[in-house]
Amino acid sequence: MQHYLLSVIQPAGGEPPPPDELAEIMRRVEAFNQELRDAGAWVFAGGLHGPETATVLRPKDGDVLITDGPYAEGKEYLGGLCLIQAPDLDAALEWGRKAALAITLPVEVRPFAATH
């Protein structure tokens, strides 16, 4: 089995959905997560706070500079992630398709490079 990262692409400056719509999205996300668990594909998943909460550590001249806020401004940001196990890219893409339908946001699928 290989590992794949499903990245949720969140639009910057977007308004959250109304509470009843958000509750339905979260119900679908939990059902998706349970389907992953039942299939033995679940590794880890979670959402992220907005980029304004980030702290950036940047090496410079043998030291590390610490600054608040995102490294780069953008129209989109990483809003959450899910690490899964799948036998191949086609299976990972099918999980990504299911995630996008549940979350109603774009999902990027990438092979996870394991370190040894």
C-alpha positions in Angstrom: 0.0 0.0 0.0 1.1 3.5 -0.8 0.2 6.7 1.1 -1.5 9.6 -0.5 -2.2 13.1 0.7 -5.7 14.6 0.0 -5.4 18.3 0.4 -8.5 20.5 0.8 -8.2 23.7 -1.1 -9.9 26.5 0.8 -10.6 29.8 -1.0 -9.1 32.8 0.8 -11.5 35.3 2.2 -14.5 33.0 1.6 -17.4 33.1 3.9 -18.3 29.9 5.8 -21.5 28.2 4.8 -24.6 28.9 6.9 -24.9 26.7 10.0 -27.4 24.2 8.6 -25.3 23.7 5.4 -22.1 23.4 7.4 -23.8 20.8 9.6 -24.7 18.7 6.5 -21.1 19.1 5.1 -19.7 17.9 8.4 -22.1 14.9 8.5 -20.8 13.9 5.0 -17.2 14.4 6.0 -17.7 12.1 9.0 -19.4 9.5 6.8 -16.4 9.8 4.4 -13.9 9.4 7.2 -15.9 6.3 8.5 -15.9 4.8 5.0 -12.1 5.3 4.9 -11.8 3.5 8.3 -14.0 0.7 7.3 -12.0 0.2 4.1 -8.7 0.2 6.0 -7.5 3.3 4.1 -7.6 5.8 7.0 -4.3 7.1 8.4 -5.0 10.6 9.6 -7.2 13.6 8.8 -7.8 17.1 10.1 -8.6 20.7 9.4 -6.4 23.7 9.7 -7.0 27.2 11.0 -6.6 30.0 8.5 -3.2 31.2 7.2 -3.4 34.3 9.4 -2.7 32.0 12.4 0.6 30.8 10.9 4.0 31.4 12.3 6.8 31.2 9.7 10.3 30.0 10.7 12.9 31.0 8.0 16.6 30.1 8.2 18.9 33.0 7.6 22.6 33.3 8.1 22.8 30.4 10.5 19.8 31.5 12.6 16.1 31.3 12.2 13.8 34.3 11.8 10.3 34.0 13.2 7.5 36.0 11.7 3.7 36.0 12.2 1.3 35.4 9.3 1.4 33.4 6.2 4.5 33.0 4.1 2.7 34.0 0.9 -0.6 35.7 0.1 -2.8 33.7 -2.2 -6.3 33.2 -3.5 -6.4 29.7 -1.9 -4.8 28.0 1.0 -4.5 24.5 2.6 -7.7 24.2 4.7 -7.3 20.6 5.7 -5.7 17.3 4.9 -6.2 13.6 4.9 -3.5 11.0 4.7 -4.7 7.7 3.3 -3.5 4.3 2.2 -4.4 3.1 -1.3 -3.0 0.4 -3.6 -2.5 2.9 -6.5 -3.1 6.4 -7.8 -6.5 5.4 -9.3 -7.8 4.2 -6.0 -6.4 7.4 -4.3 -8.2 9.5 -6.9 -11.5 7.8 -6.2 -11.0 8.6 -2.5 -10.2 12.2 -3.5 -13.4 12.3 -5.6 -15.5 11.2 -2.6 -13.8 13.7 -0.4 -14.5 16.6 -2.8 -18.2 15.6 -3.0 -18.4 15.5 0.8 -16.5 18.7 1.5 -17.8 20.7 -1.5 -14.3 22.1 -2.0 -11.5 21.2 -4.4 -9.2 18.4 -3.3 -5.7 17.8 -4.5 -4.3 14.2 -4.5 -0.5 13.6 -4.2 1.6 10.6 -3.6 3.2 10.8 -0.1 7.0 10.5 -0.3 8.1 8.3 2.6 11.4 8.9 4.3 13.7 6.1 5.2 
